[in-house]
């Protein structure tokens, strides 16, 4: 019986004996100390998208639960009426990019 062939190296395998430093980013000194629930670089749109999704949820709460008029919500968040409607649409259909 012949010996089995060695398995080929994975194309995404990390090199051995390499020093990977956890240098963090402008938000935290290291990834392990980061306050974000998910890395900003792993999300499409990065940190801006993460912050925008929180703002959009607050807008939806103000309009739907607190029944505030669109003009008042727009003024509260420093946005135009159209931006408030866009935020509401993003909350309704989270998978769609705009």
C-alpha positions in Angstrom: 0.0 0.0 0.0 1.3 3.4 -0.9 1.4 6.4 1.5 -1.4 8.9 1.3 -0.7 12.1 -0.5 -0.1 15.1 1.7 -3.1 17.5 1.9 -2.6 20.7 0.0 -2.4 23.9 2.1 -5.6 25.9 2.4 -5.4 29.1 0.4 -6.9 31.0 3.4 -4.6 29.5 6.1 -2.6 31.8 8.2 1.2 31.4 8.2 2.6 29.7 11.2 4.9 31.4 13.7 3.7 34.8 12.7 3.2 37.6 15.3 -0.3 39.1 14.9 -0.7 42.2 16.9 -4.0 43.4 18.2 -3.6 47.1 17.5 -7.3 48.0 17.4 -8.5 51.0 15.6 -9.4 54.6 16.3 -12.3 53.5 18.6 -10.4 51.1 20.9 -6.7 50.4 21.7 -7.3 46.7 20.9 -10.0 44.5 19.4 -10.5 42.7 22.7 -11.3 46.1 24.4 -13.7 47.3 21.7 -17.2 48.4 22.9 -18.9 47.6 19.6 -20.9 44.3 19.3 -19.3 43.6 15.9 -16.2 44.8 14.2 -16.8 48.0 12.2 -14.7 46.5 9.4 -16.9 43.4 9.1 -20.0 45.4 8.4 -20.9 46.8 5.0 -20.8 50.5 5.4 -18.6 50.2 8.6 -19.1 52.4 11.6 -21.4 54.9 9.8 -23.9 52.1 9.0 -23.8 50.9 12.6 -24.5 54.4 14.0 -27.1 55.0 11.3 -29.0 51.8 12.2 -29.2 53.0 15.8 -30.4 56.4 14.8 -33.0 54.8 12.4 -34.3 52.7 15.2 -34.7 55.8 17.4 -36.5 57.6 14.5 -38.9 54.7 14.1 -39.6 54.6 17.8 -40.4 58.4 17.8 -42.7 58.1 14.8 -44.5 54.9 15.5 -44.6 54.4 19.3 -44.5 58.0 20.4 -46.6 59.2 17.5 -44.6 62.3 16.9 -45.1 64.2 13.6 -42.5 63.7 10.9 -41.6 67.4 11.0 -40.9 67.3 14.7 -38.8 64.1 14.3 -36.8 65.6 11.5 -36.1 68.7 13.6 -35.1 66.5 16.6 -32.5 64.6 14.6 -31.4 67.5 12.4 -32.6 65.8 9.2 -34.9 66.6 6.3 -38.4 65.0 6.1 -37.1 62.9 3.2 -34.3 61.5 5.4 -36.8 60.5 8.1 -38.8 58.6 5.5 -35.6 56.9 4.3 -34.7 55.9 7.8 -38.2 54.5 8.3 -37.9 52.4 5.1 -34.5 51.1 6.3 -36.1 49.9 9.5 -39.0 48.2 7.7 -36.7 46.5 5.1 -33.3 46.0 6.8 -31.8 43.8 4.1 -32.0 46.4 1.4 -29.1 48.9 0.7 -29.9 52.5 -0.2 
